[in-house]
């Protein structure tokens, strides 16, 4: 049992040392981009009432939620998704606000995936939500923010694939397909299962036009020309309006100059039913899943009492870290820390020196030197922990300064250094 306690449960893991440092730097870089766009921080609780993620709202299936009870018998969950939590908060604190709200967040989410899928059950998400703006300009702003964030992360080769859920919903309305069949069709199209789609639509009493467009949906991806191809397949008003919205979105993205980073996929259908219009995912090399997921959710806040069109996205930090690692894109870490090495008899000099250096903004790590360790061991420790330099206090009142970058050394007077800080 003691040995078991050293390990984490399946689907979660420890992050430490340089990986943790790189993750923190990456998150700070992404956060800076969001702030440049005027997004303000919000923190929502890890634990929410079950109803915030209920089937009616259209988020994660109940069987994939971590559920438990409070003392009053209320069903609680570990949040599987942060967007509904932000929507709840916006409805609570900004019920009367008429102008757009820009919120950004970072937090961990928890989904109890089946074990055979091999995916993490706890992941870090960093995202932004633009609430109260239903315009195509809002769509473009959020997608431009995604592009800038990924560029800031260091990625060069990536694509933001954009779909439009109303294109699919318009066809569903026309077909009059039952809910259970709709779910099957959603999954088949998402998986681009041509044979499954063909078998399913043949079982339905559909017009030849509808059968053709459902069969073609998995193939409707690529550049802006895909929108023209899709327009020739249907006369459904809702679907045609969805295509027109995507074309207008493309024109706005051209104003940003980010059109090389976007493509279209009309077969993209999210498992989150709260999406109402534009949906998108960002992909790159080195990971089998999307590194960003997002879309428009104009009806979600209505479940909490506030009618407000909204759009947002979440960057899956764990997936992004994996992609950066496999593409050998470094996240630079500073070597700014200093190691202050002293003997017990020099404690009264070492501590004031460290305190004074820290007051100047220097990062100072103190280690009391042990007779059991040679200086070479402390040098190796400094290398492993990205320490920029070592200050070795000597009994004669001198300090030996060792620069880790080139191994050079110099000696200074302890009193002079203390007076300098």
C-alpha positions as CSV (number, residue, x, y, z in Angstrom):
1,X,0.0,0.0,0.0
2,X,2.8,2.4,0.8
3,X,4.4,1.8,-2.6
4,X,1.0,2.5,-4.2
5,X,0.8,5.9,-2.5
6,X,3.9,7.0,-4.5
7,X,1.9,6.8,-7.7
8,X,-1.0,8.9,-9.1
9,X,-4.4,7.5,-10.1
10,X,-4.8,6.7,-13.8
11,X,-5.3,9.7,-16.0
12,X,-3.5,12.3,-13.7
13,X,0.1,13.1,-13.3
14,X,2.7,15.2,-11.5
15,X,4.4,18.1,-13.3
16,X,7.7,19.3,-11.7
17,X,11.1,20.9,-12.2
18,X,11.8,22.3,-15.8
19,X,8.5,21.0,-17.3
20,X,6.5,22.9,-14.6
21,X,8.7,26.0,-15.1
22,X,8.1,25.8,-18.9
23,X,4.4,25.4,-18.4
24,X,4.3,28.5,-16.2
25,X,6.2,30.5,-18.7
26,X,3.9,29.3,-21.5
27,X,0.8,30.2,-19.6
28,X,2.2,33.7,-18.8
29,X,3.0,34.3,-22.4
30,X,-0.5,33.3,-23.5
31,X,-2.0,35.4,-20.7
32,X,-0.1,38.5,-22.0
33,X,-1.7,38.1,-25.4
34,X,-5.2,37.9,-23.9
35,X,-4.6,41.0,-21.9
36,X,-3.5,42.9,-25.0
37,X,-7.0,42.2,-26.4
38,X,-8.6,43.6,-23.3
39,X,-9.6,40.4,-21.6
40,X,-9.9,40.5,-17.8
41,X,-9.2,37.6,-15.5
42,X,-11.9,35.5,-13.8
43,X,-11.6,32.5,-11.5
44,X,-14.4,30.1,-11.1
45,X,-14.6,27.2,-8.6
46,X,-13.3,23.8,-9.4
47,X,-16.6,22.4,-7.8
48,X,-20.0,23.3,-9.3
49,X,-23.5,22.1,-9.0
50,X,-24.3,19.3,-11.4
51,X,-27.0,21.3,-13.1
52,X,-24.4,23.7,-14.5
53,X,-23.3,20.9,-16.8
54,X,-26.6,19.1,-17.2
55,X,-27.8,17.5,-20.4
56,X,-30.2,20.4,-21.0
57,X,-27.2,22.8,-21.2
58,X,-25.4,20.3,-23.6
59,X,-22.0,19.8,-22.1
60,X,-20.1,16.6,-21.0
61,X,-22.2,13.4,-20.7
62,X,-23.1,12.5,-17.1
63,X,-21.2,9.2,-17.2
64,X,-17.9,11.2,-17.8
65,X,-18.4,13.6,-14.8
66,X,-16.8,13.2,-11.4
67,X,-19.9,13.4,-9.2
68,X,-20.3,13.5,-5.4
69,X,-22.6,15.0,-2.8
70,X,-22.3,17.8,-0.3
71,X,-23.8,17.7,3.3
72,X,-27.2,18.9,2.1
73,X,-27.4,16.1,-0.5
74,X,-26.8,18.3,-3.5
75,X,-25.1,16.7,-6.4
76,X,-21.7,18.4,-7.2
77,X,-19.2,17.8,-10.0
78,X,-15.6,18.6,-10.7
79,X,-15.9,21.0,-13.6
80,X,-15.3,19.2,-17.0
81,X,-15.4,22.5,-18.9
82,X,-14.9,26.1,-17.8
83,X,-17.2,27.9,-20.3
84,X,-20.5,27.1,-18.5
85,X,-18.9,28.3,-15.3
86,X,-18.0,31.6,-16.8
87,X,-21.4,31.8,-18.4
88,X,-23.0,31.3,-14.9
89,X,-20.7,33.9,-13.4
90,X,-21.5,36.5,-16.2
91,X,-25.2,36.0,-15.7
92,X,-24.9,36.4,-11.9
93,X,-22.6,39.5,-11.7
94,X,-23.4,41.2,-15.0
95,X,-27.1,40.6,-15.5
96,X,-27.8,44.2,-16.5
97,X,-24.7,44.8,-18.5
98,X,-25.5,45.6,-22.2
99,X,-22.0,46.1,-23.6
100,X,-19.6,43.3,-24.3
101,X,-17.7,41.5,-21.6
102,X,-14.2,40.1,-22.2
103,X,-13.1,37.4,-19.7
104,X,-10.1,35.1,-19.6
105,X,-9.3,32.3,-17.3
106,X,-6.9,29.4,-16.5
107,X,-7.8,26.3,-14.5
108,X,-7.9,22.5,-14.5
109,X,-10.8,20.5,-15.9
110,X,-11.7,16.9,-15.1
111,X,-13.3,14.3,-17.4
112,X,-13.6,10.7,-16.5
113,X,-12.6,9.3,-19.9
114,X,-12.6,5.5,-20.5
115,X,-9.2,4.1,-19.5
116,X,-8.5,2.5,-22.9
117,X,-8.4,5.9,-24.6
118,X,-5.2,6.8,-22.8
119,X,-6.1,10.4,-22.4
120,X,-5.5,12.6,-19.3
121,X,-8.5,12.9,-17.0
122,X,-7.2,16.2,-15.6
123,X,-6.0,18.9,-18.0
124,X,-5.2,22.6,-17.8
125,X,-7.2,24.9,-19.9
126,X,-6.6,28.6,-20.7
127,X,-9.3,30.4,-22.5
128,X,-11.2,33.6,-23.3
129,X,-14.9,34.4,-23.6
130,X,-16.4,37.4,-25.4
131,X,-19.9,37.8,-24.0
132,X,-22.6,40.1,-25.4
133,X,-21.4,40.5,-29.0
134,X,-23.1,38.5,-31.7
135,X,-21.3,40.0,-34.6
136,X,-19.0,38.4,-37.2
137,X,-16.3,40.9,-35.9
138,X,-16.5,39.1,-32.5
139,X,-16.0,35.8,-34.3
140,X,-12.9,37.1,-36.1
141,X,-11.5,38.7,-32.9
142,X,-11.6,35.5,-31.0
143,X,-10.0,33.5,-33.8
144,X,-7.4,36.1,-34.3
145,X,-6.6,35.9,-30.6
146,X,-6.1,32.2,-31.0
147,X,-3.7,32.7,-33.9
148,X,-1.7,35.3,-32.0
149,X,-1.6,33.1,-28.8
150,X,-0.2,30.1,-30.8
151,X,2.3,32.3,-32.5
152,X,3.4,33.7,-29.1
153,X,3.7,30.1,-27.9
154,X,6.3,29.5,-30.6
155,X,4.3,27.5,-33.1
156,X,4.8,28.1,-36.8
157,X,2.9,25.3,-38.5
158,X,-0.7,25.2,-37.4
159,X,-4.2,25.6,-38.7
160,X,-7.4,26.9,-37.2
161,X,-10.1,24.8,-38.8
162,X,-13.5,26.5,-38.8
163,X,-17.0,25.0,-39.1
164,X,-20.5,26.2,-38.7
165,X,-23.0,24.2,-36.7
166,X,-26.0,25.9,-38.3
167,X,-25.1,24.4,-41.6
168,X,-25.7,21.0,-40.1
169,X,-28.7,22.1,-38.0
170,X,-30.4,23.5,-41.1
171,X,-30.1,20.2,-42.8
172,X,-31.4,18.3,-39.7
173,X,-34.5,20.5,-39.6
174,X,-35.2,19.8,-43.2
175,X,-34.7,16.1,-42.8
176,X,-36.9,15.8,-39.7
177,X,-34.5,13.2,-38.1
178,X,-35.2,11.9,-34.6
179,X,-32.9,12.8,-31.7
180,X,-31.3,9.3,-31.4
181,X,-30.6,9.2,-35.1
182,X,-29.2,12.7,-35.0
183,X,-26.7,11.7,-32.3
184,X,-25.6,8.8,-34.5
185,X,-25.2,11.0,-37.5
186,X,-23.3,13.6,-35.5
187,X,-20.7,11.0,-34.4
188,X,-20.4,9.4,-37.9
189,X,-19.8,12.8,-39.6
190,X,-17.4,13.9,-36.8
191,X,-15.4,10.6,-37.4
192,X,-15.7,11.0,-41.2
193,X,-17.1,7.5,-41.4
194,X,-18.4,7.5,-45.0
195,X,-19.7,4.0,-44.9
196,X,-21.6,4.5,-41.7
197,X,-23.1,7.8,-43.0
198,X,-24.2,6.1,-46.2
199,X,-25.8,3.2,-44.3
200,X,-27.6,5.6,-41.9
201,X,-29.0,8.0,-44.5
202,X,-30.2,5.1,-46.7
203,X,-32.4,4.0,-43.7
204,X,-34.1,7.4,-43.6
205,X,-36.8,8.8,-45.9
206,X,-34.7,11.6,-47.3
207,X,-34.7,13.5,-50.6
208,X,-31.8,12.8,-52.9
209,X,-30.4,16.3,-52.2
210,X,-30.3,15.7,-48.5
211,X,-28.7,12.3,-48.9
212,X,-26.1,13.8,-51.1
213,X,-25.2,16.6,-48.8
214,X,-24.9,14.4,-45.7
215,X,-22.7,12.0,-47.6
216,X,-20.5,14.9,-48.8
217,X,-20.1,16.6,-45.4
218,X,-17.0,14.7,-44.3
219,X,-15.3,15.9,-47.5
220,X,-16.2,19.6,-47.2
221,X,-12.9,20.8,-45.8
222,X,-10.1,22.9,-47.1
223,X,-9.7,26.5,-48.3
224,X,-12.4,29.2,-48.8
225,X,-13.5,27.5,-52.1
226,X,-15.2,24.8,-49.9
227,X,-17.9,27.3,-49.2
228,X,-18.8,27.6,-52.8
229,X,-18.8,23.8,-53.2
230,X,-21.2,23.5,-50.2
231,X,-23.4,26.2,-51.6
232,X,-24.1,24.1,-54.7
233,X,-25.3,21.2,-52.6
234,X,-28.3,22.7,-50.8
235,X,-31.1,25.2,-51.0
236,X,-31.7,25.2,-47.2
237,X,-32.0,28.8,-46.0
238,X,-30.4,28.2,-42.6
239,X,-27.5,26.3,-44.1
240,X,-27.0,28.9,-46.8
241,X,-26.9,31.7,-44.2
242,X,-24.3,29.7,-42.2
243,X,-22.1,29.6,-45.3
244,X,-22.6,33.3,-45.9
245,X,-21.5,34.0,-42.3
246,X,-18.3,32.0,-42.9
247,X,-17.5,33.9,-46.0
248,X,-17.9,37.2,-44.2
249,X,-15.7,35.8,-41.4
250,X,-13.0,35.0,-43.9
251,X,-13.1,38.6,-45.2
252,X,-12.6,40.0,-41.7
253,X,-9.8,37.5,-41.1
254,X,-8.1,38.9,-44.2
255,X,-8.1,42.3,-42.5
256,X,-6.1,40.8,-39.6
257,X,-3.8,39.1,-42.2
258,X,-4.3,35.7,-40.6
259,X,-6.1,34.0,-43.4
260,X,-3.1,31.7,-44.1
261,X,-3.7,30.1,-40.7
262,X,-7.4,29.3,-41.2
263,X,-9.3,26.6,-43.2
264,X,-12.9,25.4,-43.2
265,X,-14.4,22.1,-42.2
266,X,-18.2,21.8,-42.6
267,X,-18.1,18.3,-41.2
268,X,-16.9,19.6,-37.8
269,X,-19.6,18.9,-35.3
270,X,-18.8,19.4,-31.6
271,X,-20.0,17.0,-28.9
272,X,-20.9,20.2,-26.9
273,X,-24.5,20.9,-27.8
274,X,-24.5,24.5,-26.6
275,X,-22.6,25.6,-29.7
276,X,-24.9,27.6,-32.0
277,X,-22.9,28.9,-34.9
278,X,-19.2,29.2,-35.7
279,X,-17.1,26.4,-34.2
280,X,-13.4,25.9,-34.6
281,X,-10.4,23.8,-33.5
282,X,-6.7,24.4,-33.9
283,X,-4.3,21.6,-34.9
284,X,-0.6,21.2,-35.3
285,X,2.0,18.4,-35.6
286,X,3.0,16.2,-32.6
287,X,-0.4,15.7,-31.0
288,X,-3.4,13.6,-32.1
289,X,-6.0,16.0,-30.7
290,X,-6.9,19.6,-31.1
291,X,-4.8,22.1,-29.1
292,X,-7.6,24.7,-29.1
293,X,-11.4,24.2,-29.1
294,X,-14.0,26.9,-29.3
295,X,-17.1,28.3,-30.8
296,X,-20.2,30.5,-30.5
297,X,-22.8,29.7,-27.8
298,X,-25.5,32.3,-28.2
299,X,-28.1,30.5,-26.0
300,X,-25.9,29.2,-23.1
301,X,-26.2,32.3,-20.9
302,X,-30.0,32.0,-21.3
303,X,-29.9,28.9,-19.1
304,X,-28.7,31.1,-16.3
305,X,-31.2,34.0,-16.9
306,X,-29.2,36.4,-19.1
307,X,-29.7,36.5,-22.9
308,X,-26.3,37.3,-24.4
309,X,-24.7,36.1,-27.7
310,X,-21.2,34.8,-26.9
311,X,-18.1,33.2,-28.3
312,X,-15.0,31.8,-26.7
313,X,-12.2,29.2,-26.8
314,X,-10.0,27.1,-24.6
315,X,-6.4,26.2,-25.2
316,X,-5.6,22.7,-23.9
317,X,-2.2,23.5,-22.3
318,X,-1.2,19.9,-22.0
319,X,-1.7,19.2,-25.7
320,X,0.1,22.4,-26.6
321,X,3.1,21.5,-24.4
322,X,3.2,18.1,-26.0
323,X,3.2,19.6,-29.5
324,X,6.0,22.1,-28.7
325,X,8.1,19.3,-27.2
326,X,7.7,17.0,-30.2
327,X,8.4,19.9,-32.6
328,X,11.5,20.7,-30.6
329,X,10.3,24.2,-29.9
330,X,11.9,25.5,-26.8
331,X,10.2,27.5,-24.1
332,X,13.1,29.7,-22.9
333,X,13.7,29.7,-19.2
334,X,15.9,32.3,-17.4
335,X,19.0,31.4,-15.5
336,X,18.6,34.3,-13.2
337,X,18.7,32.5,-9.8
338,X,21.8,32.7,-7.5
339,X,22.9,30.0,-5.2
340,X,24.3,31.3,-1.9
341,X,26.5,28.6,-0.4
342,X,27.7,29.1,3.2
343,X,29.0,27.2,6.3
344,X,27.1,27.2,9.6
345,X,29.6,29.6,11.2
346,X,28.9,32.2,8.5
347,X,25.1,32.1,9.0
348,X,25.0,35.6,10.5
349,X,26.6,37.1,7.4
350,X,24.8,34.9,4.9
351,X,21.2,35.6,5.9
352,X,21.5,39.4,5.8
353,X,23.2,39.2,2.4
354,X,20.4,37.0,1.0
355,X,17.7,39.3,2.5
356,X,19.4,42.3,0.9
357,X,19.8,40.7,-2.5
358,X,16.2,39.6,-2.5
359,X,15.1,43.2,-1.8
360,X,16.8,44.2,-5.0
361,X,14.7,41.7,-6.9
362,X,17.4,39.0,-7.1
363,X,16.4,35.3,-6.8
364,X,18.6,33.8,-4.1
365,X,18.5,30.2,-3.0
366,X,20.5,29.4,0.2
367,X,22.2,26.1,1.0
368,X,24.2,25.5,4.1
369,X,27.3,23.7,2.9
370,X,27.7,20.2,4.2
371,X,31.1,18.5,4.8
372,X,29.6,15.4,3.1
373,X,29.4,17.2,-0.3
374,X,32.2,18.6,-2.6
375,X,31.9,21.9,-4.4
376,X,31.6,19.9,-7.7
377,X,28.3,18.5,-6.4
378,X,26.9,21.9,-5.8
379,X,28.0,23.0,-9.3
380,X,26.2,20.0,-10.8
381,X,23.1,21.0,-8.7
382,X,23.3,24.5,-10.1
383,X,23.5,23.2,-13.7
384,X,20.5,20.9,-13.2
385,X,18.4,23.7,-11.7
386,X,19.3,26.5,-14.2
387,X,21.1,28.6,-11.6
388,X,23.1,31.4,-13.1
389,X,25.7,31.8,-10.5
390,X,27.0,30.7,-7.1
391,X,28.2,32.8,-4.2
392,X,30.5,30.9,-1.9
393,X,31.1,32.6,1.5
394,X,34.5,32.0,2.9
395,X,35.7,32.3,6.5
396,X,38.3,35.0,5.5
397,X,35.5,37.4,4.7
398,X,35.7,36.9,1.0
399,X,33.1,35.7,-1.5
400,X,33.9,33.5,-4.4
401,X,31.6,34.3,-7.4
402,X,31.2,31.4,-9.9
403,X,29.5,32.2,-13.2
404,X,27.8,29.1,-14.5
405,X,27.6,30.3,-18.1
406,X,31.4,30.1,-18.6
407,X,32.8,28.7,-15.4
408,X,34.7,31.9,-14.7
409,X,35.4,32.9,-11.1
410,X,36.2,36.1,-9.2
411,X,36.6,37.1,-5.5
412,X,35.0,40.0,-3.8
413,X,34.9,41.3,-0.3
414,X,31.8,40.2,1.7
415,X,31.5,43.6,3.4
416,X,31.7,45.5,0.1
417,X,28.9,43.2,-1.3
418,X,26.7,43.7,1.8
419,X,27.1,47.5,1.6
420,X,26.3,47.4,-2.1
421,X,22.8,45.9,-1.4
